[in-house]
């Protein structure tokens, strides 16, 4: 795959195309002291309220509406959220869909895919296994591959979140977003284009962007941890990397314990039930891995509400 040329112009055009199919998800402005952080304002972007439960719906609709879909329909590989999004978009647009997911996928995500009527294929233990199987099916069937992150349309769809966030919350000092394959942070970074500090947050056990920046190119990284079904594709996207290299100013690694604590904090403070990948960005703040200056106004993207395995008390 070649590097992406996605920017504000392409994102604006894509947002107009997908707008009728996606939700304008709300923000909540929270005083940092509610989370034990004095002197800062946290703008929580509740993208887990998006169609299919995550930002992935934006890229899914962008792919199906901007590309030519053959009679064989579409095929996607996913840890769960992308698959649920493609299945939902395919149902809305009356397109056949086959979704490959690894066995580690959360049951809530698998059920979302099944409920949308897509053909579900459980393959292997990790995202890479599902991706290989989906590519083989695309080759034999002629179905259109909808990549979870390494596709211009996917990035343009994700970028619409950045556009929306800037309209809702101008004058931000930083935006924190979780990183798996890089579709979310790549789209957001392409939209802001260096005008706001963009911070990537990764699990310590799945450092795809960290390893790519160290190597100067996408390379294989560990793919484990409690957020593995959404943030552990093993390798950052080739199209994502130049955007991240240029515009992502900092990458923070967080532990599984910090992610679990952020899930609990979201529930106890805002009554928001996020999956591990959805809570990772907040974990960077609460664990102090990202040092925020007094008086700052920081946005945190919470994307991923497809969970059935969190003990919310």
Buried (B, 14 or more C-beta within 10 A) or exposed (E): EEEBEBBBEBBBEBBEBBEEBBBEBEBEEBEBEEBEBEEBBBBBBBBBBBBBBBBBBBBBBBBBBBBEBEEBBBBBBBBBBBBBBBBBBBBBBEBBBBBBBBEBBBEBBBBBBBEBEBBBBBBBEBBBBBBBBBBEBBEEBEBBBBBBBBBBBBBBBBBBBBBBBBEBBEEBBBBBBBBBBBBBBBBBBBBBBEEBBBBBBBBBBBBBBBBBBEEEBBEEBBBBBBBBBBBBBBBBBBBBBBBBBEBBEBBBBBBBEBBBBBBBBBBEBBEBBBBBBBBBBBBBBBBEBBEBEEEBBBBBBBBBBBBEEBEEE
